[in-house]
Amino acid sequence: MKKLFALLSFVVLAAAMSFAGTINYSNQTNETIQFLRDGNPPGIGSNVIPNGFYSETMPYGVYILSATNGRETTGGTVCTLNEDNNRCDYRAYRQQTFNTNPNLNLVLVSQTQYDGFSVNAPITLTTTGPTQSINTAGQAFTSTLYSAAMPNTDFYMATVSVYPFTVVDEDLDKGTNAFVQSLHGKVLKQDRITVSGQPAIMSAISSKDETGREVRFALTITYKGNRAYMFAFGSYMDVTTTDEASFKAFFNSISIN
């Protein structure tokens, strides 16, 4: 298929830490990387050697994370620390982008942290927030959809569903079947894999829209605790400009917190 303060007194600092979260920076390149928060080095030690790591505690708020090797700089990634999300994991690594120029250098890219997972997509996934739903057993749960479409109509999607019970392995098949049925599609290929050490199912799915155009989907479903995660990429078969490297990197970069 073709187809990311000022110094405080001890008393104030202690109080602030009750409303603080952690930002983890990981350098997965083969050269030293300077991590940046809001355009500036976050502290001593944030100039990280290859395969190195830096971590800091920050008050709740919104921060822009990036990294540079002195020649290239990653695109800014939003990190939001609050009561519901007290950790951001920011990863810098190198990825070969899809380009017909064989002399094109590798590009520095980064991982984007969302609610409970992180992933590298060529476009920022956006959401309108959680929605309330009822499952087939009559139990209420919330589901949050993150999605984005490329100029060529290729699209990326991630969904986080939070249930009032622990998700189990057989729910992977149920989730996959529900996705396929909603598209009136068919499974072309399916494999059992792991994502962040968790069981997962990855499927290739074919469907047609209302005009009869065939669209292919790559779908990965996994879970952890009472959360189920669904990641999908879709592309019409007649689209010839898909960035194959980006779509592969999307699935290879999935990380569950």
Secondary structure, DSSP 8 states (H G I E B T S, - for coil): ---------HHHHHHHGGGEEEEEEEE-SSS-EEEEETTB--STT-EE-TT-EEEEEEESEEEEEEEE-SS-B---EEEEESSS--EEEEEEEEE----S-TT---EEEE-EE-SSEEE--SS--B---EEEEE-TTS-EEEEEEEEEE-TTS-EEEEEEEE-SS---THHHHHHHHHHHHHHT-EEEEEEEEEETTEEEEEEEEEEE-TT--EEEEEEEEEEETTEEEEEEEEEETT-----HHHHHHHHHT-EE-
